[in-house]
Amino acid sequence: MSAAVSSPPTEPSRPWWRRLERLWAFRSLLVGAGAVLIALVIGWIVLGLGGPTRAAAMLGLAVAWLFTYVANRVYAFGDSDATLASSGIKFVAMAVGTTLVHGQVVTWLTDTIGVPFTVAKLAGDVLVVTIPNLLLMRFVVFPKRAPPG
């Protein structure tokens, strides 16, 4: 009898999206998609009320940050043992920096180049928010807890 090492059983009966949901990056990107919708709606409201582009972009993003922090802490990075204070401070620093850069990018694209707000906001998200913040949240704000031992 040989002592073969068996691989863990696969989960073919589980739908593909359930398997993706086990990945922290996928969960955080889902949270990000919700945050984009929140930021767009707030931005459209500010613009509809006659507010400036920068305010629309930055206020929308600021409101979305609250959702993003809570949802990432609970849903995407539940495996982190970061305290509320330490993760909150790091998140606020990341959010303030990102909001300032994002607001400038959206304003420049919209007011200087003439790109429609929605397109400029989404471009700003891709350029400034998506990848840098995903990595900062996983490795700085909500680091994975150390293995026991």
Secondary structure, DSSP 8 states (H G I E B T S, - for coil): -----------TTS-HHHHHTTSHHHHHHHHHHHHHHHHHHHHHHHHHTT--HHHHHHHHHHHHHHHHHHHIIIIITTTB---HHHHHHHHHHHHHHHHHHHHHHHHIIIIII---HHHHHHHHIIIIIIHHHHHHIIIIIS-B-----
